[in-house]
Amino acid sequence: MNNDTIKGNWEQVKGHVQKKWGELTNDEVDQINGSRKVLAGKIQEKYGRAQDEAEREIDEFENSY
């Protein structure tokens, strides 16, 4: 899945995002709006991850989806 797929399927994917990263609020998930870059930033902010760690988590999420 690439960024276009995430954005294109955001309504279906966002529930899975909330389940995976449970500390994200509904408002934050709405702000992400399918943007991989914004999702990575929110993961960094909420979980204290480095950028490469957040990107790796998103890659793993995409591959399991």
N, CA, C and O atoms as a Tripos MOL2 file, in Angstrom:
@<TRIPOS>MOLECULE
protein
  260   259    65     0     0
PROTEIN
NO_CHARGES

@<TRIPOS>ATOM
      1 N           0.8480   -1.1690    0.0000 N.3       1 MET1
      2 CA          0.0000    0.0000    0.0000 C.3       1 MET1
      3 C           0.8960    1.2350    0.0000 C.2       1 MET1
      4 O           1.8460    1.3160    0.7780 O.2       1 MET1
      5 N           0.6030    2.1610   -0.8420 N.am      2 ASN2
      6 CA          1.3890    3.3940   -0.8440 C.3       2 ASN2
      7 C           0.5400    4.5450   -0.3420 C.2       2 ASN2
      8 O          -0.6350    4.3680   -0.0200 O.2       2 ASN2
      9 N           1.1320    5.7100   -0.2780 N.am      3 ASN3
     10 CA          0.4310    6.8740    0.2640 C.3       3 ASN3
     11 C          -0.8800    7.1300   -0.4720 C.2       3 ASN3
     12 O          -1.8750    7.4880    0.1570 O.2       3 ASN3
     13 N          -0.9010    6.9530   -1.7970 N.am      4 ASP4
     14 CA         -2.1280    7.1710   -2.5460 C.3       4 ASP4
     15 C          -3.2090    6.1840   -2.1220 C.2       4 ASP4
     16 O          -4.3860    6.5380   -2.0530 O.2       4 ASP4
     17 N          -2.8130    4.9580   -1.8400 N.am      5 THR5
     18 CA         -3.7740    3.9490   -1.4120 C.3       5 THR5
     19 C          -4.3090    4.2750   -0.0330 C.2       5 THR5
     20 O          -5.5060    4.1330    0.2200 O.2       5 THR5
     21 N          -3.4310    4.7120    0.8640 N.am      6 ILE6
     22 CA         -3.8900    5.1010    2.1970 C.3       6 ILE6
     23 C          -4.8970    6.2390    2.0710 C.2       6 ILE6
     24 O          -5.9770    6.1880    2.6580 O.2       6 ILE6
     25 N          -4.5430    7.2450    1.3150 N.am      7 LYS7
     26 CA         -5.4220    8.4060    1.1670 C.3       7 LYS7
     27 C          -6.7190    8.0070    0.4800 C.2       7 LYS7
     28 O          -7.8000    8.4420    0.8770 O.2       7 LYS7
     29 N          -6.6060    7.1770   -0.5540 N.am      8 GLY8
     30 CA         -7.7840    6.7620   -1.3040 C.3       8 GLY8
     31 C          -8.7310    5.8810   -0.5120 C.2       8 GLY8
     32 O          -9.9340    5.8710   -0.7720 O.2       8 GLY8
     33 N          -8.2070    5.1490    0.4400 N.am      9 ASN9
     34 CA         -9.0120    4.2500    1.2610 C.3       9 ASN9
     35 C          -9.0920    4.7080    2.7090 C.2       9 ASN9
     36 O          -9.3400    3.8920    3.5960 O.2       9 ASN9
     37 N          -8.8920    5.9780    2.9620 N.am     10 TRP10
     38 CA         -8.7710    6.4680    4.3200 C.3      10 TRP10
     39 C          -9.9780    6.1040    5.1850 C.2      10 TRP10
     40 O          -9.8060    5.7330    6.3460 O.2      10 TRP10
     41 N         -11.1790    6.2000    4.6520 N.am     11 GLU11
     42 CA        -12.3640    5.9020    5.4660 C.3      11 GLU11
     43 C         -12.3320    4.4610    5.9690 C.2      11 GLU11
     44 O         -12.7750    4.1940    7.0860 O.2      11 GLU11
     45 N         -11.8170    3.5270    5.1690 N.am     12 GLN12
     46 CA        -11.7150    2.1370    5.5870 C.3      12 GLN12
     47 C         -10.5180    1.9080    6.4980 C.2      12 GLN12
     48 O         -10.5820    1.0740    7.4010 O.2      12 GLN12
     49 N          -9.4390    2.6300    6.2780 N.am     13 VAL13
     50 CA         -8.1770    2.4040    6.9850 C.3      13 VAL13
     51 C          -8.1540    3.0770    8.3530 C.2      13 VAL13
     52 O          -7.4960    2.5790    9.2660 O.2      13 VAL13
     53 N          -8.8470    4.1830    8.5140 N.am     14 LYS14
     54 CA         -8.6790    4.9630    9.7450 C.3      14 LYS14
     55 C          -9.0830    4.1960   11.0020 C.2      14 LYS14
     56 O          -8.5010    4.4280   12.0610 O.2      14 LYS14
     57 N         -10.0370    3.3120   10.9240 N.am     15 GLY15
     58 CA        -10.3870    2.4960   12.0830 C.3      15 GLY15
     59 C          -9.2440    1.5850   12.4930 C.2      15 GLY15
     60 O          -9.0020    1.3730   13.6810 O.2      15 GLY15
     61 N          -8.5400    1.0450   11.5010 N.am     16 HIS16
     62 CA         -7.3770    0.2040   11.7670 C.3      16 HIS16
     63 C          -6.2310    1.0280   12.3590 C.2      16 HIS16
     64 O          -5.4840    0.5440   13.2090 O.2      16 HIS16
     65 N          -6.1030    2.2670   11.9040 N.am     17 VAL17
     66 CA         -5.0770    3.1700   12.4390 C.3      17 VAL17
     67 C          -5.3620    3.4430   13.9110 C.2      17 VAL17
     68 O          -4.4480    3.4220   14.7360 O.2      17 VAL17
     69 N          -6.6140    3.6970   14.2390 N.am     18 GLN18
     70 CA         -6.9690    3.9710   15.6350 C.3      18 GLN18
     71 C          -6.7310    2.7420   16.5110 C.2      18 GLN18
     72 O          -6.3330    2.8690   17.6690 O.2      18 GLN18
     73 N          -6.9710    1.5660   15.9650 N.am     19 LYS19
     74 CA         -6.7440    0.3430   16.7390 C.3      19 LYS19
     75 C          -5.2450    0.1330   16.9640 C.2      19 LYS19
     76 O          -4.8240   -0.2200   18.0660 O.2      19 LYS19
     77 N          -4.4450    0.3510   15.9230 N.am     20 LYS20
     78 CA         -2.9930    0.1340   16.0030 C.3      20 LYS20
     79 C          -2.3330    1.1650   16.9220 C.2      20 LYS20
     80 O          -1.5130    0.8110   17.7690 O.2      20 LYS20
     81 N          -2.6890    2.4250   16.7530 N.am     21 TRP21
     82 CA         -2.1060    3.5130   17.5380 C.3      21 TRP21
     83 C          -3.2040    4.1290   18.3950 C.2      21 TRP21
     84 O          -3.7070    5.2130   18.1000 O.2      21 TRP21
     85 N          -3.5640    3.4230   19.4550 N.am     22 GLY22
     86 CA         -4.7090    3.7640   20.2910 C.3      22 GLY22
     87 C          -4.6260    5.0890   21.0150 C.2      22 GLY22
     88 O          -5.6470    5.6020   21.4710 O.2      22 GLY22
     89 N          -3.4450    5.6540   21.1330 N.am     23 GLU23
     90 CA         -3.3180    6.9460   21.8150 C.3      23 GLU23
     91 C          -3.7340    8.1150   20.9270 C.2      23 GLU23
     92 O          -3.8720    9.2370   21.4140 O.2      23 GLU23
     93 N          -3.9340    7.8700   19.6420 N.am     24 LEU24
     94 CA         -4.3790    8.9380   18.7530 C.3      24 LEU24
     95 C          -5.8540    9.2200   19.0000 C.2      24 LEU24
     96 O          -6.6680    8.2970   19.0410 O.2      24 LEU24
     97 N          -6.1920   10.4640   19.1610 N.am     25 THR25
     98 CA         -7.5900   10.8470   19.3710 C.3      25 THR25
     99 C          -8.3360   10.8410   18.0440 C.2      25 THR25
    100 O          -7.7240   10.7990   16.9770 O.2      25 THR25
    101 N          -9.6480   10.8840   18.1190 N.am     26 ASN26
    102 CA        -10.4640   10.9670   16.9050 C.3      26 ASN26
    103 C         -10.1090   12.2120   16.1000 C.2      26 ASN26
    104 O         -10.0320   12.1630   14.8720 O.2      26 ASN26
    105 N          -9.8940   13.3250   16.7920 N.am     27 ASP27
    106 CA         -9.5310   14.5660   16.1040 C.3      27 ASP27
    107 C          -8.2030   14.4310   15.3790 C.2      27 ASP27
    108 O          -8.0540   14.9070   14.2540 O.2      27 ASP27
    109 N          -7.2340   13.7780   16.0270 N.am     28 GLU28
    110 CA         -5.9290   13.5920   15.3820 C.3      28 GLU28
    111 C          -6.0470   12.6890   14.1610 C.2      28 GLU28
    112 O          -5.4200   12.9430   13.1330 O.2      28 GLU28
    113 N          -6.8420   11.6460   14.2720 N.am     29 VAL29
    114 CA         -7.0380   10.7520   13.1220 C.3      29 VAL29
    115 C          -7.7050   11.5180   11.9830 C.2      29 VAL29
    116 O          -7.3560   11.3290   10.8180 O.2      29 VAL29
    117 N          -8.6560   12.3770   12.3140 N.am     30 ASP30
    118 CA         -9.2830   13.2100   11.2780 C.3      30 ASP30
    119 C          -8.2710   14.1520   10.6360 C.2      30 ASP30
    120 O          -8.3330   14.3950    9.4300 O.2      30 ASP30
    121 N          -7.3350   14.6880   11.4320 N.am     31 GLN31
    122 CA         -6.3000   15.5830   10.8980 C.3      31 GLN31
    123 C          -5.3690   14.8400    9.9490 C.2      31 GLN31
    124 O          -4.8950   15.4170    8.9700 O.2      31 GLN31
    125 N          -5.1030   13.5780   10.2230 N.am     32 ILE32
    126 CA         -4.2100   12.7790    9.3770 C.3      32 ILE32
    127 C          -4.7710   12.6880    7.9730 C.2      32 ILE32
    128 O          -4.0390   12.8480    6.9970 O.2      32 ILE32
    129 N          -6.0600   12.4330    7.8660 N.am     33 ASN33
    130 CA         -6.7710   12.4330    6.5870 C.3      33 ASN33
    131 C          -6.0290   11.6810    5.4800 C.2      33 ASN33
    132 O          -6.0090   12.1170    4.3290 O.2      33 ASN33
    133 N          -5.4250   10.5540    5.8370 N.am     34 GLY34
    134 CA         -4.7650    9.7070    4.8490 C.3      34 GLY34
    135 C          -3.3360   10.0890    4.5250 C.2      34 GLY34
    136 O          -2.7100    9.4430    3.6840 O.2      34 GLY34
    137 N          -2.7990   11.1140    5.1610 N.am     35 SER35
    138 CA         -1.4340   11.5600    4.8740 C.3      35 SER35
    139 C          -0.4220   10.7600    5.6920 C.2      35 SER35
    140 O          -0.4210   10.8130    6.9220 O.2      35 SER35
    141 N           0.4230   10.0320    5.0020 N.am     36 ARG36
    142 CA          1.4600    9.2440    5.6670 C.3      36 ARG36
    143 C           2.3880   10.1430    6.4820 C.2      36 ARG36
    144 O           2.7980    9.7780    7.5840 O.2      36 ARG36
    145 N           2.7160   11.3050    5.9460 N.am     37 LYS37
    146 CA          3.6220   12.2380    6.6250 C.3      37 LYS37
    147 C           3.0160   12.7200    7.9400 C.2      37 LYS37
    148 O           3.7090   12.7750    8.9550 O.2      37 LYS37
    149 N           1.7450   13.0650    7.9310 N.am     38 VAL38
    150 CA          1.0800   13.5280    9.1460 C.3      38 VAL38
    151 C           0.9630   12.3740   10.1400 C.2      38 VAL38
    152 O           1.1690   12.5670   11.3380 O.2      38 VAL38
    153 N           0.6320   11.1710    9.6500 N.am     39 LEU39
    154 CA          0.5570   10.0030   10.5300 C.3      39 LEU39
    155 C           1.8980    9.7620   11.2120 C.2      39 LEU39
    156 O           1.9480    9.5280   12.4190 O.2      39 LEU39
    157 N           2.9790    9.8190   10.4490 N.am     40 ALA40
    158 CA          4.3130    9.6200   11.0310 C.3      40 ALA40
    159 C           4.5910   10.6670   12.1030 C.2      40 ALA40
    160 O           5.1430   10.3450   13.1550 O.2      40 ALA40
    161 N           4.2180   11.9000   11.8500 N.am     41 GLY41
    162 CA          4.4150   12.9660   12.8290 C.3      41 GLY41
    163 C           3.6260   12.7280   14.0980 C.2      41 GLY41
    164 O           4.1300   12.9630   15.1970 O.2      41 GLY41
    165 N           2.3970   12.2670   13.9600 N.am     42 LYS42
    166 CA          1.5710   11.9870   15.1320 C.3      42 LYS42
    167 C           2.1370   10.8240   15.9400 C.2      42 LYS42
    168 O           2.1060   10.8530   17.1700 O.2      42 LYS42
    169 N           2.6530    9.8030   15.2630 N.am     43 ILE43
    170 CA          3.2700    8.6650   15.9590 C.3      43 ILE43
    171 C           4.5110    9.1430   16.7160 C.2      43 ILE43
    172 O           4.7330    8.7550   17.8630 O.2      43 ILE43
    173 N           5.3030    9.9770   16.0750 N.am     44 GLN44
    174 CA          6.4950   10.5230   16.7290 C.3      44 GLN44
    175 C           6.0940   11.3040   17.9870 C.2      44 GLN44
    176 O           6.6950   11.1360   19.0480 O.2      44 GLN44
    177 N           5.0920   12.1410   17.8560 N.am     45 GLU45
    178 CA          4.6560   13.0030   18.9530 C.3      45 GLU45
    179 C           4.0640   12.1940   20.1100 C.2      45 GLU45
    180 O           4.4290   12.4120   21.2650 O.2      45 GLU45
    181 N           3.1630   11.2710   19.8110 N.am     46 LYS46
    182 CA          2.4540   10.5240   20.8520 C.3      46 LYS46
    183 C           3.2870    9.4310   21.5010 C.2      46 LYS46
    184 O           3.1570    9.1610   22.6950 O.2      46 LYS46
    185 N           4.1460    8.8030   20.7030 N.am     47 TYR47
    186 CA          4.8690    7.6350   21.1900 C.3      47 TYR47
    187 C           6.3620    7.8660   21.3690 C.2      47 TYR47
    188 O           7.0810    6.9620   21.7940 O.2      47 TYR47
    189 N           6.8360    9.0660   21.0500 N.am     48 GLY48
    190 CA          8.2460    9.3830   21.2400 C.3      48 GLY48
    191 C           9.1710    8.6070   20.3010 C.2      48 GLY48
    192 O          10.3180    8.3230   20.6450 O.2      48 GLY48
    193 N           8.6740    8.2740   19.1360 N.am     49 ARG49
    194 CA          9.4610    7.5180   18.1660 C.3      49 ARG49
    195 C          10.2940    8.4710   17.2990 C.2      49 ARG49
    196 O           9.9100    9.6160   17.0610 O.2      49 ARG49
    197 N          11.4280    7.9710   16.8420 N.am     50 ALA50
    198 CA         12.2050    8.7000   15.8390 C.3      50 ALA50
    199 C          11.4780    8.5750   14.5010 C.2      50 ALA50
    200 O          10.6450    7.6870   14.3180 O.2      50 ALA50
    201 N          11.7990    9.4680   13.5750 N.am     51 GLN51
    202 CA         11.1230    9.4680   12.2790 C.3      51 GLN51
    203 C          11.2560    8.1210   11.5760 C.2      51 GLN51
    204 O          10.2750    7.6010   11.0440 O.2      51 GLN51
    205 N          12.4690    7.5500   11.5700 N.am     52 ASP52
    206 CA         12.6490    6.2770   10.8720 C.3      52 ASP52
    207 C          11.8660    5.1520   11.5430 C.2      52 ASP52
    208 O          11.3850    4.2430   10.8650 O.2      52 ASP52
    209 N          11.7340    5.2050   12.8660 N.am     53 GLU53
    210 CA         10.9350    4.2040   13.5790 C.3      53 GLU53
    211 C           9.4540    4.3340   13.2130 C.2      53 GLU53
    212 O           8.7770    3.3340   12.9770 O.2      53 GLU53
    213 N           8.9650    5.5580   13.1690 N.am     54 ALA54
    214 CA          7.5680    5.7930   12.8070 C.3      54 ALA54
    215 C           7.3090    5.3100   11.3800 C.2      54 ALA54
    216 O           6.2910    4.6690   11.1150 O.2      54 ALA54
    217 N           8.2190    5.6120   10.4700 N.am     55 GLU55
    218 CA          8.0700    5.1650    9.0830 C.3      55 GLU55
    219 C           8.0630    3.6400    8.9950 C.2      55 GLU55
    220 O           7.2920    3.0600    8.2310 O.2      55 GLU55
    221 N           8.9150    3.0040    9.7690 N.am     56 ARG56
    222 CA          8.9810    1.5380    9.7770 C.3      56 ARG56
    223 C           7.6670    0.9470   10.3060 C.2      56 ARG56
    224 O           7.1640   -0.0380    9.7670 O.2      56 ARG56
    225 N           7.1230    1.5500   11.3520 N.am     57 GLU57
    226 CA          5.8430    1.0930   11.8820 C.3      57 GLU57
    227 C           4.7360    1.2160   10.8380 C.2      57 GLU57
    228 O           3.9020    0.3220   10.6980 O.2      57 GLU57
    229 N           4.7380    2.3160   10.1190 N.am     58 ILE58
    230 CA          3.7240    2.5180    9.0770 C.3      58 ILE58
    231 C           3.9090    1.4910    7.9690 C.2      58 ILE58
    232 O           2.9290    0.9420    7.4660 O.2      58 ILE58
    233 N           5.1550    1.2240    7.5810 N.am     59 ASP59
    234 CA          5.4210    0.1920    6.5650 C.3      59 ASP59
    235 C           4.8780   -1.1580    7.0030 C.2      59 ASP59
    236 O           4.2260   -1.8570    6.2270 O.2      59 ASP59
    237 N           5.1500   -1.5210    8.2550 N.am     60 GLU60
    238 CA          4.6630   -2.7960    8.7850 C.3      60 GLU60
    239 C           3.1370   -2.8190    8.8070 C.2      60 GLU60
    240 O           2.5260   -3.8370    8.4830 O.2      60 GLU60
    241 N           2.5330   -1.7200    9.1820 N.am     61 PHE61
    242 CA          1.0820   -1.6150    9.1960 C.3      61 PHE61
    243 C           0.5260   -1.8150    7.7840 C.2      61 PHE61
    244 O          -0.4270   -2.5680    7.5810 O.2      61 PHE61
    245 N           1.1250   -1.1390    6.8260 N.am     62 GLU62
    246 CA          0.6560   -1.2360    5.4450 C.3      62 GLU62
    247 C           0.7840   -2.6690    4.9210 C.2      62 GLU62
    248 O          -0.1080   -3.1710    4.2380 O.2      62 GLU62
    249 N           1.8910   -3.3130    5.2450 N.am     63 ASN63
    250 CA          2.1040   -4.6740    4.7640 C.3      63 ASN63
    251 C           1.1550   -5.6740    5.3980 C.2      63 ASN63
    252 O           0.8640   -6.7110    4.8020 O.2      63 ASN63
    253 N           0.6690   -5.3820    6.5920 N.am     64 SER64
    254 CA         -0.2610   -6.2980    7.2630 C.3      64 SER64
    255 C          -1.7110   -6.0130    6.8950 C.2      64 SER64
    256 O          -2.5900   -6.8420    7.1310 O.2      64 SER64
    257 N          -1.9560   -4.8630    6.3290 N.am     65 TYR65
    258 CA         -3.3360   -4.4400    6.0170 C.3      65 TYR65
    259 C          -3.8420   -5.1390    4.8150 C.2      65 TYR65
    260 O          -4.9790   -4.9130    4.4020 O.2      65 TYR65
@<TRIPOS>BOND
     1     1     2 1
     2     2     3 1
     3     3     4 2
     4     3     5 am
     5     5     6 1
     6     6     7 1
     7     7     8 2
     8     7     9 am
     9     9    10 1
    10    10    11 1
    11    11    12 2
    12    11    13 am
    13    13    14 1
    14    14    15 1
    15    15    16 2
    16    15    17 am
    17    17    18 1
    18    18    19 1
    19    19    20 2
    20    19    21 am
    21    21    22 1
    22    22    23 1
    23    23    24 2
    24    23    25 am
    25    25    26 1
    26    26    27 1
    27    27    28 2
    28    27    29 am
    29    29    30 1
    30    30    31 1
    31    31    32 2
    32    31    33 am
    33    33    34 1
    34    34    35 1
    35    35    36 2
    36    35    37 am
    37    37    38 1
    38    38    39 1
    39    39    40 2
    40    39    41 am
    41    41    42 1
    42    42    43 1
    43    43    44 2
    44    43    45 am
    45    45    46 1
    46    46    47 1
    47    47    48 2
    48    47    49 am
    49    49    50 1
    50    50    51 1
    51    51    52 2
    52    51    53 am
    53    53    54 1
    54    54    55 1
    55    55    56 2
    56    55    57 am
    57    57    58 1
    58    58    59 1
    59    59    60 2
    60    59    61 am
    61    61    62 1
    62    62    63 1
    63    63    64 2
    64    63    65 am
    65    65    66 1
    66    66    67 1
    67    67    68 2
    68    67    69 am
    69    69    70 1
    70    70    71 1
    71    71    72 2
    72    71    73 am
    73    73    74 1
    74    74    75 1
    75    75    76 2
    76    75    77 am
    77    77    78 1
    78    78    79 1
    79    79    80 2
    80    79    81 am
    81    81    82 1
    82    82    83 1
    83    83    84 2
    84    83    85 am
    85    85    86 1
    86    86    87 1
    87    87    88 2
    88    87    89 am
    89    89    90 1
    90    90    91 1
    91    91    92 2
    92    91    93 am
    93    93    94 1
    94    94    95 1
    95    95    96 2
    96    95    97 am
    97    97    98 1
    98    98    99 1
    99    99   100 2
   100    99   101 am
   101   101   102 1
   102   102   103 1
   103   103   104 2
   104   103   105 am
   105   105   106 1
   106   106   107 1
   107   107   108 2
   108   107   109 am
   109   109   110 1
   110   110   111 1
   111   111   112 2
   112   111   113 am
   113   113   114 1
   114   114   115 1
   115   115   116 2
   116   115   117 am
   117   117   118 1
   118   118   119 1
   119   119   120 2
   120   119   121 am
   121   121   122 1
   122   122   123 1
   123   123   124 2
   124   123   125 am
   125   125   126 1
   126   126   127 1
   127   127   128 2
   128   127   129 am
   129   129   130 1
   130   130   131 1
   131   131   132 2
   132   131   133 am
   133   133   134 1
   134   134   135 1
   135   135   136 2
   136   135   137 am
   137   137   138 1
   138   138   139 1
   139   139   140 2
   140   139   141 am
   141   141   142 1
   142   142   143 1
   143   143   144 2
   144   143   145 am
   145   145   146 1
   146   146   147 1
   147   147   148 2
   148   147   149 am
   149   149   150 1
   150   150   151 1
   151   151   152 2
   152   151   153 am
   153   153   154 1
   154   154   155 1
   155   155   156 2
   156   155   157 am
   157   157   158 1
   158   158   159 1
   159   159   160 2
   160   159   161 am
   161   161   162 1
   162   162   163 1
   163   163   164 2
   164   163   165 am
   165   165   166 1
   166   166   167 1
   167   167   168 2
   168   167   169 am
   169   169   170 1
   170   170   171 1
   171   171   172 2
   172   171   173 am
   173   173   174 1
   174   174   175 1
   175   175   176 2
   176   175   177 am
   177   177   178 1
   178   178   179 1
   179   179   180 2
   180   179   181 am
   181   181   182 1
   182   182   183 1
   183   183   184 2
   184   183   185 am
   185   185   186 1
   186   186   187 1
   187   187   188 2
   188   187   189 am
   189   189   190 1
   190   190   191 1
   191   191   192 2
   192   191   193 am
   193   193   194 1
   194   194   195 1
   195   195   196 2
   196   195   197 am
   197   197   198 1
   198   198   199 1
   199   199   200 2
   200   199   201 am
   201   201   202 1
   202   202   203 1
   203   203   204 2
   204   203   205 am
   205   205   206 1
   206   206   207 1
   207   207   208 2
   208   207   209 am
   209   209   210 1
   210   210   211 1
   211   211   212 2
   212   211   213 am
   213   213   214 1
   214   214   215 1
   215   215   216 2
   216   215   217 am
   217   217   218 1
   218   218   219 1
   219   219   220 2
   220   219   221 am
   221   221   222 1
   222   222   223 1
   223   223   224 2
   224   223   225 am
   225   225   226 1
   226   226   227 1
   227   227   228 2
   228   227   229 am
   229   229   230 1
   230   230   231 1
   231   231   232 2
   232   231   233 am
   233   233   234 1
   234   234   235 1
   235   235   236 2
   236   235   237 am
   237   237   238 1
   238   238   239 1
   239   239   240 2
   240   239   241 am
   241   241   242 1
   242   242   243 1
   243   243   244 2
   244   243   245 am
   245   245   246 1
   246   246   247 1
   247   247   248 2
   248   247   249 am
   249   249   250 1
   250   250   251 1
   251   251   252 2
   252   251   253 am
   253   253   254 1
   254   254   255 1
   255   255   256 2
   256   255   257 am
   257   257   258 1
   258   258   259 1
   259   259   260 2
@<TRIPOS>SUBSTRUCTURE
     1 MET1         2 RESIDUE 1 A MET
     2 ASN2         6 RESIDUE 1 A ASN
     3 ASN3        10 RESIDUE 1 A ASN
     4 ASP4        14 RESIDUE 1 A ASP
     5 THR5        18 RESIDUE 1 A THR
     6 ILE6        22 RESIDUE 1 A ILE
     7 LYS7        26 RESIDUE 1 A LYS
     8 GLY8        30 RESIDUE 1 A GLY
     9 ASN9        34 RESIDUE 1 A ASN
    10 TRP10       38 RESIDUE 1 A TRP
    11 GLU11       42 RESIDUE 1 A GLU
    12 GLN12       46 RESIDUE 1 A GLN
    13 VAL13       50 RESIDUE 1 A VAL
    14 LYS14       54 RESIDUE 1 A LYS
    15 GLY15       58 RESIDUE 1 A GLY
    16 HIS16       62 RESIDUE 1 A HIS
    17 VAL17       66 RESIDUE 1 A VAL
    18 GLN18       70 RESIDUE 1 A GLN
    19 LYS19       74 RESIDUE 1 A LYS
    20 LYS20       78 RESIDUE 1 A LYS
    21 TRP21       82 RESIDUE 1 A TRP
    22 GLY22       86 RESIDUE 1 A GLY
    23 GLU23       90 RESIDUE 1 A GLU
    24 LEU24       94 RESIDUE 1 A LEU
    25 THR25       98 RESIDUE 1 A THR
    26 ASN26      102 RESIDUE 1 A ASN
    27 ASP27      106 RESIDUE 1 A ASP
    28 GLU28      110 RESIDUE 1 A GLU
    29 VAL29      114 RESIDUE 1 A VAL
    30 ASP30      118 RESIDUE 1 A ASP
    31 GLN31      122 RESIDUE 1 A GLN
    32 ILE32      126 RESIDUE 1 A ILE
    33 ASN33      130 RESIDUE 1 A ASN
    34 GLY34      134 RESIDUE 1 A GLY
    35 SER35      138 RESIDUE 1 A SER
    36 ARG36      142 RESIDUE 1 A ARG
    37 LYS37      146 RESIDUE 1 A LYS
    38 VAL38      150 RESIDUE 1 A VAL
    39 LEU39      154 RESIDUE 1 A LEU
    40 ALA40      158 RESIDUE 1 A ALA
    41 GLY41      162 RESIDUE 1 A GLY
    42 LYS42      166 RESIDUE 1 A LYS
    43 ILE43      170 RESIDUE 1 A ILE
    44 GLN44      174 RESIDUE 1 A GLN
    45 GLU45      178 RESIDUE 1 A GLU
    46 LYS46      182 RESIDUE 1 A LYS
    47 TYR47      186 RESIDUE 1 A TYR
    48 GLY48      190 RESIDUE 1 A GLY
    49 ARG49      194 RESIDUE 1 A ARG
    50 ALA50      198 RESIDUE 1 A ALA
    51 GLN51      202 RESIDUE 1 A GLN
    52 ASP52      206 RESIDUE 1 A ASP
    53 GLU53      210 RESIDUE 1 A GLU
    54 ALA54      214 RESIDUE 1 A ALA
    55 GLU55      218 RESIDUE 1 A GLU
    56 ARG56      222 RESIDUE 1 A ARG
    57 GLU57      226 RESIDUE 1 A GLU
    58 ILE58      230 RESIDUE 1 A ILE
    59 ASP59      234 RESIDUE 1 A ASP
    60 GLU60      238 RESIDUE 1 A GLU
    61 PHE61      242 RESIDUE 1 A PHE
    62 GLU62      246 RESIDUE 1 A GLU
    63 ASN63      250 RESIDUE 1 A ASN
    64 SER64      254 RESIDUE 1 A SER
    65 TYR65      258 RESIDUE 1 A TYR
